[in-house]
Amino acid sequence: MSERMRKINELLREVVAEQVGDLKDPRIGFVTVTGVDTAPDLRHATVFYSVLGDEDEFAETHEALEHAAPHLQSIVARQVRMKYIPKLHFKVDETIERAMRINRILHDIEEE
């Protein structure tokens, strides 16, 4: 990844993370925006996030974030100077969940 794309991804992550915290939708649980992956043509950006809670809270939060995507895009357009403002897509970041699962497996092996 080029330095330019890394900076764009980080800038978008900061703006989206700040704005997600300000959303008033009760369906949104405790969300942490963990990263953004922007397409090279700057037309689409995948926002990775994690949520504390069960499967129902994951589903409700995902639905609420997808619903809020146009609003978040308009805020990004006002705060970030770019030729194209990417369309935001939200995806659950499974890295933390996988790390916790591996940690549990290693802990179980250690106990044996």
DSSP file (Angstrom, degrees, kcal/mol; ACC not computed):
  #  RESIDUE AA STRUCTURE BP1 BP2  ACC     N-H-->O    O-->H-N    N-H-->O    O-->H-N    TCO  KAPPA ALPHA  PHI   PSI    X-CA   Y-CA   Z-CA
    1    1 A M              0   0    0      0, 0.0     2,-0.0     0, 0.0     0, 0.0   0.000 360.0 360.0 360.0 136.1    0.0    0.0    0.0
    2    2 A S     >  -     0   0    0      1,-0.1     4,-2.2     4,-0.0     5,-0.2  -0.296 360.0-114.1 -74.2 161.7    1.3    3.4   -0.9
    3    3 A E  H  > S+     0   0    0      1,-0.2     4,-2.2     2,-0.2     5,-0.2   0.873 117.0  55.2 -62.5 -37.4    1.9    6.1    1.7
    4    4 A R  H  > S+     0   0    0      2,-0.2     4,-2.3     1,-0.2    -1,-0.2   0.929 108.7  46.1 -62.3 -46.8   -0.9    8.2    0.1
    5    5 A M  H  > S+     0   0    0      1,-0.2     4,-2.7     2,-0.2    -1,-0.2   0.876 110.4  54.2 -65.9 -36.8   -3.4    5.4    0.4
    6    6 A R  H  X S+     0   0    0     -4,-2.2     4,-2.2     2,-0.2    -1,-0.2   0.917 110.0  47.0 -62.3 -42.5   -2.3    4.7    4.0
    7    7 A K  H  X S+     0   0    0     -4,-2.2     4,-2.5     2,-0.2    -2,-0.2   0.900 112.2  49.8 -66.5 -41.0   -2.9    8.4    4.9
    8    8 A I  H  X S+     0   0    0     -4,-2.3     4,-2.6     2,-0.2     5,-0.2   0.934 111.5  49.0 -62.3 -46.1   -6.3    8.4    3.2
    9    9 A N  H  X S+     0   0    0     -4,-2.7     4,-2.4     1,-0.2    -2,-0.2   0.914 113.0  46.9 -60.5 -43.7   -7.4    5.3    5.0
   10   10 A E  H  X S+     0   0    0     -4,-2.2     4,-2.4     2,-0.2    -1,-0.2   0.901 112.0  50.1 -67.3 -40.8   -6.3    6.7    8.4
   11   11 A L  H  X S+     0   0    0     -4,-2.5     4,-2.3     2,-0.2    -2,-0.2   0.927 112.5  46.7 -63.1 -45.2   -8.0   10.0    7.7
   12   12 A L  H  X S+     0   0    0     -4,-2.6     4,-2.8     1,-0.2     5,-0.3   0.898 110.8  53.3 -63.6 -39.9  -11.2    8.3    6.8
   13   13 A R  H  X S+     0   0    0     -4,-2.4     4,-2.7    -5,-0.2     5,-0.2   0.930 109.8  48.1 -60.4 -45.1  -11.0    6.1    9.8
   14   14 A E  H  X S+     0   0    0     -4,-2.4     4,-2.1     2,-0.2    -2,-0.2   0.933 114.9  44.3 -61.8 -46.8  -10.6    9.0   12.1
   15   15 A V  H  X S+     0   0    0     -4,-2.3     4,-2.1     2,-0.2    -2,-0.2   0.938 116.8  44.8 -65.7 -47.4  -13.5   11.0   10.7
   16   16 A V  H  X S+     0   0    0     -4,-2.8     4,-2.8     1,-0.2     5,-0.2   0.910 112.1  52.5 -65.3 -41.8  -15.9    8.0   10.5
   17   17 A A  H  X S+     0   0    0     -4,-2.7     4,-1.5    -5,-0.3    -1,-0.2   0.915 110.9  47.5 -60.6 -42.9  -14.9    6.8   14.1
   18   18 A E  H  X S+     0   0    0     -4,-2.1     4,-0.6    -5,-0.2    -1,-0.2   0.911 115.3  45.0 -64.4 -41.8  -15.6   10.3   15.5
   19   19 A Q  H >X S+     0   0    0     -4,-2.1     3,-0.6     1,-0.2     4,-0.6   0.838 106.5  58.1 -75.2 -33.1  -19.0   10.5   13.7
   20   20 A V  H >< S+     0   0    0     -4,-2.8     3,-1.0     1,-0.2    -1,-0.2   0.886 103.3  55.5 -62.4 -37.3  -20.1    7.0   14.5
   21   21 A G  H 3< S+     0   0    0     -4,-1.5    -1,-0.2     1,-0.2    -2,-0.2   0.759 106.9  50.8 -64.5 -24.5  -19.8    7.9   18.2
   22   22 A D  H << S+     0   0    0     -3,-0.6    -1,-0.2    -4,-0.6    -2,-0.2   0.517  82.0 115.5 -92.4  -6.3  -22.1   10.9   17.6
   23   23 A L    <<  -     0   0    0     -3,-1.0    -3,-0.0    -4,-0.6     5,-0.0  -0.382  54.8-153.0 -67.0 142.3  -24.9    8.9   15.9
   24   24 A K        +     0   0    0     -2,-0.1    -1,-0.1     3,-0.0    -4,-0.0   0.367  51.1 126.3 -97.6   3.5  -28.1    8.8   17.9
   25   25 A D    >   -     0   0    0      1,-0.2     3,-1.4     2,-0.1    -2,-0.0  -0.479  52.6-150.1 -67.9 122.6  -29.5    5.5   16.6
   26   26 A P  T 3  S+     0   0    0      0, 0.0    -1,-0.2     0, 0.0    35,-0.1   0.672  91.5  69.0 -69.3 -14.4  -30.3    3.2   19.5
   27   27 A R  T 3  S+     0   0    0     33,-0.1     2,-0.6    34,-0.1    37,-0.1   0.710  78.7  93.4 -74.6 -18.6  -29.5    0.1   17.5
   28   28 A I    <   -     0   0    0     -3,-1.4     3,-0.1    36,-0.1    30,-0.1  -0.654  61.7-168.2 -81.7 120.3  -25.8    1.0   17.4
   29   29 A G        -     0   0    0     -2,-0.6     2,-1.1    28,-0.3    24,-0.1   0.149  50.9 -42.9 -84.2-154.9  -24.0   -0.7   20.3
   30   30 A F  E    S-A   52   0A   0     22,-0.5    22,-1.6     2,-0.0     2,-0.4  -0.668  74.8-174.6 -78.4 100.4  -20.5    0.0   21.5
   31   31 A V  E     -A   51   0A   0     -2,-1.1     2,-0.5    20,-0.2    20,-0.2  -0.803  19.7-169.9-107.1 137.9  -18.7    0.3   18.2
   32   32 A T  E     -A   50   0A   0     18,-2.4    18,-2.4    -2,-0.4     2,-0.7  -0.991  18.9-141.6-123.0 121.7  -15.0    0.7   17.6
   33   33 A V  E     +A   49   0A   0     -2,-0.5    16,-0.3    16,-0.2     3,-0.1  -0.740  22.8 179.0 -82.0 117.0  -13.9    1.6   14.0
   34   34 A T  E     -     0   0A   0     14,-1.9     2,-0.3    -2,-0.7    15,-0.2   0.688  53.4 -26.7 -97.4 -20.6  -10.7   -0.5   13.6
   35   35 A G  E     -A   48   0A   0     13,-1.5    13,-2.9   -22,-0.1     2,-0.4  -0.980  45.6-131.1-179.2 168.7   -9.7    0.4   10.0
   36   36 A V  E     -A   47   0A   0     -2,-0.3     2,-0.5    11,-0.2    11,-0.2  -0.998   8.9-162.7-137.6 138.2  -10.6    1.5    6.6
   37   37 A D  E     -A   46   0A   0      9,-2.5     9,-2.6    -2,-0.4     2,-0.4  -0.947  15.0-163.7-122.8 108.3   -9.6    0.0    3.2
   38   38 A T  E     -A   45   0A   0     -2,-0.5     7,-0.2     7,-0.2   -29,-0.1  -0.739  22.0-116.2 -96.2 137.8  -10.2    2.4    0.3
   39   39 A A    >   -     0   0    0      5,-3.0     3,-2.2    -2,-0.4    -1,-0.1  -0.363  29.6-112.9 -65.4 150.0  -10.2    1.2   -3.3
   40   40 A P  T 3  S+     0   0    0      0, 0.0    -1,-0.1     0, 0.0    -2,-0.0   0.788 118.6  54.2 -57.7 -28.7   -7.4    2.6   -5.5
   41   41 A D  T 3  S-     0   0    0      3,-0.1    -2,-0.1     1,-0.0    -3,-0.0   0.452 107.6-128.3 -85.6   1.5   -9.9    4.6   -7.5
   42   42 A L  S <  S+     0   0    0     -3,-2.2     3,-0.1     2,-0.2    -1,-0.0   0.648  78.8 113.7  63.9  19.0  -11.3    6.2   -4.3
   43   43 A R  S    S+     0   0    0      1,-0.2    44,-3.0    43,-0.2     2,-0.3   0.755  76.1  29.2 -89.7 -26.8  -14.9    5.3   -5.2
   44   44 A H  E     - b   0  87A   0     42,-0.3    -5,-3.0    -5,-0.1     2,-0.4  -0.978  59.9-171.6-136.4 146.2  -15.5    2.7   -2.4
   45   45 A A  E     -Ab  38  88A   0     42,-2.6    44,-2.5    -2,-0.3     2,-0.6  -0.992  14.9-146.2-138.9 130.9  -14.2    2.3    1.1
   46   46 A T  E     -Ab  37  89A   0     -9,-2.6    -9,-2.5    -2,-0.4     2,-0.6  -0.863  14.2-154.2 -96.3 123.4  -14.7   -0.6    3.4
   47   47 A V  E     -Ab  36  90A   0     42,-3.8    44,-2.6    -2,-0.6     2,-0.4  -0.879   6.9-153.6-100.4 118.7  -15.0    0.4    7.1
   48   48 A F  E     +Ab  35  91A   0    -13,-2.9   -14,-1.9    -2,-0.6   -13,-1.5  -0.771  22.5 167.6 -94.0 135.8  -14.0   -2.3    9.5
   49   49 A Y  E     -Ab  33  92A   0     42,-1.8    44,-3.6    -2,-0.4     2,-0.3  -0.954  25.2-144.2-143.5 159.5  -15.5   -2.2   13.0
   50   50 A S  E     -A   32   0A   0    -18,-2.4   -18,-2.4    -2,-0.3     2,-0.4  -0.942  12.9-160.0-125.0 151.8  -15.9   -4.3   16.1
   51   51 A V  E     -A   31   0A   0     -2,-0.3     2,-0.5   -20,-0.2   -20,-0.2  -0.993  16.2-133.0-132.9 135.3  -18.9   -4.4   18.4
   52   52 A L  E    S+A   30   0A   0    -22,-1.6   -22,-0.5    -2,-0.4     2,-0.3  -0.779  70.0  52.1 -84.4 128.0  -19.1   -5.6   22.0
   53   53 A G  S    S-     0   0    0     -2,-0.5    -2,-0.1   -24,-0.1     2,-0.1  -0.906  85.0 -50.8 144.2-170.8  -22.1   -7.9   22.4
   54   54 A D     >  -     0   0    0     -2,-0.3     4,-2.0     1,-0.0     5,-0.1  -0.210  63.1 -83.8 -93.1-174.8  -23.9  -10.9   21.0
   55   55 A E  H  > S+     0   0    0      1,-0.2     4,-2.5     2,-0.2     5,-0.2   0.853 126.5  54.9 -60.8 -37.7  -25.0  -11.8   17.5
   56   56 A D  H  > S+     0   0    0      1,-0.2     4,-2.6     2,-0.2    -1,-0.2   0.912 108.5  48.0 -63.4 -42.0  -28.2   -9.8   17.7
   57   57 A E  H  > S+     0   0    0      2,-0.2     4,-2.4     1,-0.2   -28,-0.3   0.868 110.1  53.3 -66.7 -35.5  -26.3   -6.7   18.6
   58   58 A F  H  X S+     0   0    0     -4,-2.0     4,-2.5     2,-0.2    -2,-0.2   0.948 111.9  44.9 -60.9 -47.9  -23.9   -7.3   15.7
   59   59 A A  H  X S+     0   0    0     -4,-2.5     4,-2.4     2,-0.2    -2,-0.2   0.920 114.7  47.0 -64.7 -45.0  -26.8   -7.6   13.3
   60   60 A E  H  X S+     0   0    0     -4,-2.6     4,-2.4     1,-0.2    -1,-0.2   0.912 113.5  48.5 -64.2 -42.3  -28.6   -4.5   14.6
   61   61 A T  H  X S+     0   0    0     -4,-2.4     4,-2.6    -5,-0.2     5,-0.2   0.917 111.1  50.3 -64.4 -42.8  -25.4   -2.4   14.6
   62   62 A H  H  X S+     0   0    0     -4,-2.5     4,-2.5    -5,-0.2     5,-0.2   0.929 111.5  48.4 -61.4 -44.8  -24.6   -3.5   11.1
   63   63 A E  H  X S+     0   0    0     -4,-2.4     4,-2.1     1,-0.2    -1,-0.2   0.917 112.7  48.3 -60.5 -44.6  -28.0   -2.5    9.9
   64   64 A A  H  X S+     0   0    0     -4,-2.4     4,-1.8     2,-0.2    -2,-0.2   0.888 111.5  49.6 -65.4 -39.8  -27.9    0.8   11.6
   65   65 A L  H  X S+     0   0    0     -4,-2.6     4,-0.7     2,-0.2    -2,-0.2   0.909 110.8  49.0 -67.4 -41.7  -24.4    1.6   10.2
   66   66 A E  H >< S+     0   0    0     -4,-2.5     3,-0.6     1,-0.2    -1,-0.2   0.891 111.8  50.5 -63.0 -38.0  -25.5    0.7    6.7
   67   67 A H  H 3< S+     0   0    0     -4,-2.1     4,-0.3     1,-0.2    -1,-0.2   0.853 112.9  45.9 -66.2 -35.3  -28.5    2.9    7.2
   68   68 A A  H 3X S+     0   0    0     -4,-1.8     4,-2.6     1,-0.2     3,-0.2   0.499  84.8  98.9 -85.9  -5.1  -26.3    5.8    8.4
   69   69 A A  H <X S+     0   0    0     -4,-0.7     4,-2.6    -3,-0.6     5,-0.2   0.887  80.9  49.3 -54.7 -46.9  -23.8    5.4    5.6
   70   70 A P  H  > S+     0   0    0      0, 0.0     4,-2.0     0, 0.0    -1,-0.2   0.907 112.5  49.1 -61.0 -38.7  -25.1    8.2    3.4
   71   71 A H  H  > S+     0   0    0     -4,-0.3     4,-1.8    -3,-0.2    -2,-0.2   0.926 112.5  47.5 -63.3 -44.8  -25.2   10.6    6.3
   72   72 A L  H  X S+     0   0    0     -4,-2.6     4,-2.5     1,-0.2    -1,-0.2   0.878 109.2  54.5 -64.8 -37.8  -21.6    9.6    7.2
   73   73 A Q  H  X S+     0   0    0     -4,-2.6     4,-2.4    -5,-0.2    -1,-0.2   0.894 106.6  51.2 -62.9 -39.8  -20.5   10.1    3.6
   74   74 A S  H  X S+     0   0    0     -4,-2.0     4,-1.4     2,-0.2    -1,-0.2   0.885 110.6  48.5 -66.8 -36.1  -21.9   13.6    3.6
   75   75 A I  H  X S+     0   0    0     -4,-1.8     4,-2.0     2,-0.2    -2,-0.2   0.915 110.6  50.7 -67.5 -42.1  -20.0   14.4    6.8
   76   76 A V  H  X S+     0   0    0     -4,-2.5     4,-2.5     1,-0.2    -2,-0.2   0.905 107.4  55.0 -59.7 -41.1  -16.8   13.0    5.3
   77   77 A A  H  < S+     0   0    0     -4,-2.4    -1,-0.2     1,-0.2    -2,-0.2   0.852 110.7  45.0 -61.9 -34.7  -17.4   15.1    2.2
   78   78 A R  H  < S+     0   0    0     -4,-1.4    -1,-0.2     1,-0.1    -2,-0.2   0.833 121.0  37.5 -76.9 -32.1  -17.5   18.3    4.3
   79   79 A Q  H  < S+     0   0    0     -4,-2.0     2,-0.5    -5,-0.1    -2,-0.2   0.701 111.2  57.5 -95.5 -20.7  -14.5   17.4    6.5
   80   80 A V  S  < S-     0   0    0     -4,-2.5     2,-1.0    -5,-0.2    -1,-0.1  -0.937  70.6-140.5-119.1 131.1  -12.1   15.8    4.0
   81   81 A R        +     0   0    0     -2,-0.5     2,-0.3    -3,-0.0     3,-0.1  -0.788  45.6 139.9 -92.0 104.5  -10.8   17.4    0.8
   82   82 A M        -     0   0    0     -2,-1.0     3,-0.1    -5,-0.2    -2,-0.1  -0.977  58.8-126.8-141.1 153.6  -10.8   14.7   -1.9
   83   83 A K  S    S+     0   0    0     -2,-0.3     2,-0.4     1,-0.2    -1,-0.1   0.927 102.8  25.7 -65.0 -44.3  -11.7   14.6   -5.5
   84   84 A Y  S    S-     0   0    0     -3,-0.1    -1,-0.2   -42,-0.0   -41,-0.0  -0.962  73.7-144.6-120.5 138.2  -14.0   11.7   -5.0
   85   85 A I        -     0   0    0     -2,-0.4    -8,-0.1    -3,-0.1     3,-0.0  -0.911  31.2-125.9 -99.0 119.7  -15.7   10.9   -1.7
   86   86 A P        -     0   0    0      0, 0.0     2,-0.4     0, 0.0   -42,-0.3  -0.284  16.0-113.1 -69.2 148.8  -15.9    7.1   -1.4
   87   87 A K  E     -b   44   0A   0    -44,-3.0   -42,-2.6     1,-0.0     2,-0.4  -0.674  39.0-127.3 -75.3 129.6  -19.1    5.2   -0.9
   88   88 A L  E     -b   45   0A   0     -2,-0.4     2,-0.4   -44,-0.2   -42,-0.2  -0.659  27.5-177.5 -89.5 133.9  -18.9    3.6    2.6
   89   89 A H  E     -b   46   0A   0    -44,-2.5   -42,-3.8    -2,-0.4     2,-0.4  -0.981  17.3-141.0-124.6 139.4  -19.4   -0.1    3.2
   90   90 A F  E     +b   47   0A   0     -2,-0.4     2,-0.4   -44,-0.2   -42,-0.2  -0.855  21.6 173.7-109.7 137.8  -19.3   -1.5    6.7
   91   91 A K  E     -b   48   0A   0    -44,-2.6   -42,-1.8    -2,-0.4     2,-0.2  -0.999  34.9-112.0-142.4 136.8  -17.8   -4.9    7.6
   92   92 A V  E     -b   49   0A   0     -2,-0.4     2,-0.8   -44,-0.2   -42,-0.2  -0.495  28.6-131.1 -68.9 130.9  -17.3   -6.5   11.0
   93   93 A D        -     0   0    0    -44,-3.6     3,-0.4    -2,-0.2     4,-0.4  -0.763  23.1-175.1 -84.6 112.9  -13.6   -6.8   11.8
   94   94 A E     >  +     0   0    0     -2,-0.8     4,-2.5     1,-0.2     5,-0.2   0.384  59.0  96.2 -91.9   3.7  -13.1  -10.4   12.9
   95   95 A T  H  > S+     0   0    0      1,-0.2     4,-2.4     2,-0.2    -1,-0.2   0.912  84.9  47.0 -60.7 -45.6   -9.5  -10.0   13.9
   96   96 A I  H  > S+     0   0    0     -3,-0.4     4,-2.3     2,-0.2    -1,-0.2   0.913 112.7  49.5 -65.1 -42.9  -10.2   -9.5   17.6
   97   97 A E  H  > S+     0   0    0     -4,-0.4     4,-2.2     1,-0.2    -1,-0.2   0.913 111.8  48.6 -62.6 -42.9  -12.6  -12.4   17.7
   98   98 A R  H  X S+     0   0    0     -4,-2.5     4,-2.6     2,-0.2     5,-0.2   0.909 110.4  51.4 -63.7 -41.6  -10.1  -14.7   16.1
   99   99 A A  H  X S+     0   0    0     -4,-2.4     4,-2.4     1,-0.2    -2,-0.2   0.904 110.3  48.6 -62.6 -41.2   -7.3  -13.5   18.4
  100  100 A M  H  X S+     0   0    0     -4,-2.3     4,-2.3     2,-0.2    -1,-0.2   0.896 111.1  50.8 -66.0 -38.7   -9.5  -14.3   21.5
  101  101 A R  H  X S+     0   0    0     -4,-2.2     4,-2.3     2,-0.2    -2,-0.2   0.915 111.5  47.1 -64.3 -43.1  -10.4  -17.7   20.1
  102  102 A I  H  X S+     0   0    0     -4,-2.6     4,-2.6     2,-0.2     5,-0.2   0.897 110.7  53.0 -64.5 -40.2   -6.7  -18.5   19.5
  103  103 A N  H  X S+     0   0    0     -4,-2.4     4,-2.3    -5,-0.2    -2,-0.2   0.909 109.2  48.9 -61.4 -42.6   -5.9  -17.3   23.0
  104  104 A R  H  X S+     0   0    0     -4,-2.3     4,-2.6     2,-0.2    -2,-0.2   0.916 111.1  50.1 -63.1 -42.5   -8.6  -19.6   24.5
  105  105 A I  H  X S+     0   0    0     -4,-2.3     4,-2.3     1,-0.2    -2,-0.2   0.925 112.1  46.9 -62.2 -45.4   -7.2  -22.6   22.5
  106  106 A L  H  X S+     0   0    0     -4,-2.6     4,-2.2     1,-0.2    -1,-0.2   0.877 111.7  51.6 -64.3 -37.3   -3.7  -21.9   23.7
  107  107 A H  H  X S+     0   0    0     -4,-2.3     4,-1.9    -5,-0.2    -2,-0.2   0.912 110.3  48.7 -65.6 -41.6   -4.9  -21.5   27.3
  108  108 A D  H  X S+     0   0    0     -4,-2.6     4,-1.4     2,-0.2    -2,-0.2   0.899 111.4  49.6 -64.5 -40.0   -6.8  -24.8   27.1
  109  109 A I  H  < S+     0   0    0     -4,-2.3    -1,-0.2     1,-0.2    -2,-0.2   0.900 109.1  52.7 -64.7 -40.3   -3.6  -26.5   25.7
  110  110 A E  H  < S+     0   0    0     -4,-2.2    -1,-0.2     1,-0.2    -2,-0.2   0.873 106.8  52.7 -63.4 -37.4   -1.6  -25.0   28.5
  111  111 A E  H  <        0   0    0     -4,-1.9    -1,-0.2     1,-0.3    -2,-0.2   0.829 360.0 360.0 -68.0 -32.0   -4.0  -26.4   31.1
  112  112 A E     <        0   0    0     -4,-1.4    -1,-0.3    -5,-0.1    -2,-0.2   0.497 360.0 360.0 -72.6 360.0   -3.7  -29.9   29.6
